[in-house]
Amino acid sequence: MNILRFKTNINCGNCLRAVTPFLNSEPEIEKWQVDLEHPERILTVEGEVDASLVTDLLKEAGYKGEALP
């Protein structure tokens, strides 16, 4: 299982509600969460998924994500 982290522009509960259907619809994503307290709004994704898929899903939802090393 991969654990990926992304710097995002998801900054509130409404943003979370907007991305939820996109991230939840991907069967390869087992679990995800956004740290709204962190200044870079870190999204952590667990599952058999690659970073480009997650950034594409975020873009589709209208948000940005930058994979962190």
C-alpha positions in Angstrom: 0.0 0.0 0.0 1.2 3.5 -0.9 1.0 6.5 1.4 1.1 9.7 -0.6 1.0 13.3 0.6 0.0 16.4 -1.4 0.1 20.1 -0.8 -3.4 21.4 -1.7 -5.6 24.4 -1.9 -8.4 22.6 0.0 -9.0 25.0 2.8 -12.5 24.5 4.4 -15.3 22.1 5.0 -17.0 23.1 1.8 -13.9 22.3 -0.1 -13.8 18.9 1.6 -17.4 18.2 0.6 -16.5 19.1 -3.0 -13.6 16.7 -3.3 -15.1 13.8 -1.3 -17.2 12.3 -4.2 -14.1 12.3 -6.5 -11.7 10.7 -4.0 -14.3 8.3 -2.6 -15.3 7.1 -6.1 -11.7 5.8 -6.8 -11.6 2.2 -5.7 -7.8 2.2 -5.4 -8.0 4.9 -2.7 -8.5 3.1 0.6 -8.4 6.1 2.9 -7.7 9.8 2.7 -7.8 12.9 4.9 -6.9 16.6 4.7 -5.1 18.4 7.5 -6.9 21.8 7.4 -4.8 23.0 10.3 -1.5 22.6 8.4 -0.6 25.8 6.4 -0.1 23.7 3.3 -3.4 21.8 3.7 -1.8 18.4 3.4 -3.9 15.6 1.8 -2.7 12.1 2.8 -3.9 9.3 0.6 -3.5 5.6 1.3 -4.0 2.8 -1.3 -2.7 1.3 -4.5 -2.8 4.6 -6.3 -0.2 6.8 -8.0 0.2 10.5 -7.5 -0.9 11.5 -11.0 -4.3 9.9 -10.5 -4.8 11.8 -7.3 -3.8 15.1 -8.8 -6.1 14.4 -11.8 -9.0 13.7 -9.4 -8.3 17.0 -7.5 -8.2 18.9 -10.8 -11.5 17.4 -11.9 -13.0 18.6 -8.6 -11.6 22.1 -9.2 -8.6 21.9 -6.8 -4.8 21.8 -7.0 -2.5 19.2 -5.6 1.2 19.0 -5.6 2.8 15.7 -4.6 5.3 16.0 -1.8 8.5 13.8 -1.6 
